[in-house]
Amino acid sequence: MVYLRPMAKDWTNLYKKYKGLWVALAEDEVTVLGFGKTVQEALKKARIKSSKTPFLTRVPDNMNAYIGWV
């Protein structure tokens, strides 16, 4: 039996360059296809580079860790 487990991605450089922006990533979830202040802008740029549907995420403005409960 084969077990697939998700691999953690290092988005340190992504955060440094794109903080506060929407980013469209390729299937590897590392290669940036497009970015912008809005989802639409990121998608428009991504469609120029690839016909596949990208993985979209918003890079946070700051990297605050939360440990605990509410």
PyRosetta script that sets phi, psi and omega in degrees:
from pyrosetta import init, pose_from_sequence

init()
pose = pose_from_sequence("MVYLRPMAKDWTNLYKKYKGLWVALAEDEVTVLGFGKTVQEALKKARIKSSKTPFLTRVPDNMNAYIGWV")
pose.set_psi(1, 139.5)
pose.set_omega(1, 180.0)
pose.set_phi(2, -105.3)
pose.set_psi(2, 128.0)
pose.set_omega(2, 176.7)
pose.set_phi(3, -107.7)
pose.set_psi(3, 128.2)
pose.set_omega(3, 176.7)
pose.set_phi(4, -101.8)
pose.set_psi(4, 129.9)
pose.set_omega(4, 176.6)
pose.set_phi(5, -126.6)
pose.set_psi(5, 141.6)
pose.set_omega(5, -178.1)
pose.set_phi(6, -66.0)
pose.set_psi(6, 142.3)
pose.set_omega(6, 177.5)
pose.set_phi(7, -99.1)
pose.set_psi(7, 139.2)
pose.set_omega(7, 177.7)
pose.set_phi(8, -71.1)
pose.set_psi(8, 141.7)
pose.set_omega(8, 178.8)
pose.set_phi(9, -107.2)
pose.set_psi(9, 138.6)
pose.set_omega(9, 176.4)
pose.set_phi(10, -90.4)
pose.set_psi(10, 105.4)
pose.set_omega(10, -178.9)
pose.set_phi(11, -103.9)
pose.set_psi(11, 24.2)
pose.set_omega(11, -179.2)
pose.set_phi(12, -58.0)
pose.set_psi(12, -49.9)
pose.set_omega(12, 179.6)
pose.set_phi(13, -67.1)
pose.set_psi(13, -34.4)
pose.set_omega(13, 177.1)
pose.set_phi(14, -61.2)
pose.set_psi(14, -43.8)
pose.set_omega(14, 179.3)
pose.set_phi(15, -63.6)
pose.set_psi(15, -44.8)
pose.set_omega(15, -177.9)
pose.set_phi(16, -60.1)
pose.set_psi(16, -40.1)
pose.set_omega(16, -173.6)
pose.set_phi(17, -90.3)
pose.set_psi(17, -32.1)
pose.set_omega(17, -170.2)
pose.set_phi(18, -120.8)
pose.set_psi(18, 19.1)
pose.set_omega(18, -175.8)
pose.set_phi(19, -58.6)
pose.set_psi(19, 135.1)
pose.set_omega(19, -179.2)
pose.set_phi(20, 83.7)
pose.set_psi(20, 1.7)
pose.set_omega(20, -177.6)
pose.set_phi(21, -114.9)
pose.set_psi(21, 160.7)
pose.set_omega(21, 171.0)
pose.set_phi(22, -84.5)
pose.set_psi(22, 138.1)
pose.set_omega(22, -177.9)
pose.set_phi(23, -128.0)
pose.set_psi(23, 133.8)
pose.set_omega(23, 175.2)
pose.set_phi(24, -103.2)
pose.set_psi(24, 119.8)
pose.set_omega(24, -176.1)
pose.set_phi(25, -110.7)
pose.set_psi(25, 151.5)
pose.set_omega(25, 175.5)
pose.set_phi(26, -72.3)
pose.set_psi(26, 179.3)
pose.set_omega(26, -177.7)
pose.set_phi(27, -57.3)
pose.set_psi(27, -29.1)
pose.set_omega(27, -179.2)
pose.set_phi(28, -75.1)
pose.set_psi(28, -6.1)
pose.set_omega(28, 179.5)
pose.set_phi(29, 59.6)
pose.set_psi(29, 25.4)
pose.set_omega(29, 177.8)
pose.set_phi(30, -131.1)
pose.set_psi(30, -39.4)
pose.set_omega(30, -178.2)
pose.set_phi(31, -75.2)
pose.set_psi(31, 121.2)
pose.set_omega(31, -179.1)
pose.set_phi(32, -83.7)
pose.set_psi(32, 122.5)
pose.set_omega(32, 177.9)
pose.set_phi(33, -96.9)
pose.set_psi(33, -27.4)
pose.set_omega(33, -179.5)
pose.set_phi(34, -169.7)
pose.set_psi(34, 161.1)
pose.set_omega(34, 179.0)
pose.set_phi(35, -154.7)
pose.set_psi(35, 160.7)
pose.set_omega(35, 178.3)
pose.set_phi(36, 177.1)
pose.set_psi(36, 175.7)
pose.set_omega(36, 179.2)
pose.set_phi(37, -73.4)
pose.set_psi(37, -21.3)
pose.set_omega(37, 178.9)
pose.set_phi(38, -125.5)
pose.set_psi(38, 161.2)
pose.set_omega(38, 176.3)
pose.set_phi(39, -61.0)
pose.set_psi(39, -42.1)
pose.set_omega(39, -178.1)
pose.set_phi(40, -60.3)
pose.set_psi(40, -42.0)
pose.set_omega(40, 179.6)
pose.set_phi(41, -64.7)
pose.set_psi(41, -43.3)
pose.set_omega(41, 179.0)
pose.set_phi(42, -63.8)
pose.set_psi(42, -42.6)
pose.set_omega(42, 178.8)
pose.set_phi(43, -64.7)
pose.set_psi(43, -42.3)
pose.set_omega(43, -179.6)
pose.set_phi(44, -58.9)
pose.set_psi(44, -44.8)
pose.set_omega(44, 178.8)
pose.set_phi(45, -67.9)
pose.set_psi(45, -37.0)
pose.set_omega(45, -179.2)
pose.set_phi(46, -67.1)
pose.set_psi(46, -37.1)
pose.set_omega(46, -178.2)
pose.set_phi(47, -66.8)
pose.set_psi(47, -22.1)
pose.set_omega(47, 175.7)
pose.set_phi(48, -69.0)
pose.set_psi(48, -34.2)
pose.set_omega(48, -175.9)
pose.set_phi(49, -92.8)
pose.set_psi(49, -25.1)
pose.set_omega(49, -175.2)
pose.set_phi(50, -153.3)
pose.set_psi(50, 147.0)
pose.set_omega(50, 177.0)
pose.set_phi(51, -91.5)
pose.set_psi(51, -8.4)
pose.set_omega(51, 179.7)
pose.set_phi(52, -79.8)
pose.set_psi(52, 154.9)
pose.set_omega(52, 177.7)
pose.set_phi(53, -73.6)
pose.set_psi(53, 122.6)
pose.set_omega(53, -177.8)
pose.set_phi(54, -81.5)
pose.set_psi(54, 165.2)
pose.set_omega(54, 171.8)
pose.set_phi(55, -86.7)
pose.set_psi(55, 121.7)
pose.set_omega(55, -177.1)
pose.set_phi(56, -105.6)
pose.set_psi(56, 137.0)
pose.set_omega(56, 176.0)
pose.set_phi(57, -150.5)
pose.set_psi(57, 152.6)
pose.set_omega(57, 174.8)
pose.set_phi(58, -102.1)
pose.set_psi(58, 125.4)
pose.set_omega(58, 178.7)
pose.set_phi(59, -79.3)
pose.set_psi(59, 125.3)
pose.set_omega(59, -176.8)
pose.set_phi(60, -65.0)
pose.set_psi(60, 155.9)
pose.set_omega(60, 177.6)
pose.set_phi(61, -68.8)
pose.set_psi(61, -32.5)
pose.set_omega(61, 177.8)
pose.set_phi(62, -141.8)
pose.set_psi(62, 159.4)
pose.set_omega(62, -176.6)
pose.set_phi(63, -109.8)
pose.set_psi(63, 77.4)
pose.set_omega(63, 177.8)
pose.set_phi(64, -92.9)
pose.set_psi(64, 126.6)
pose.set_omega(64, 176.9)
pose.set_phi(65, -85.3)
pose.set_psi(65, 146.1)
pose.set_omega(65, 177.3)
pose.set_phi(66, -124.7)
pose.set_psi(66, 124.3)
pose.set_omega(66, 176.5)
pose.set_phi(67, -129.8)
pose.set_psi(67, 126.0)
pose.set_omega(67, 179.9)
pose.set_phi(68, 138.7)
pose.set_psi(68, -154.2)
pose.set_omega(68, -179.9)
pose.set_phi(69, -146.0)
pose.set_psi(69, 167.6)
pose.set_omega(69, -179.9)
pose.set_phi(70, -109.6)
pose.dump_pdb("model.pdb")
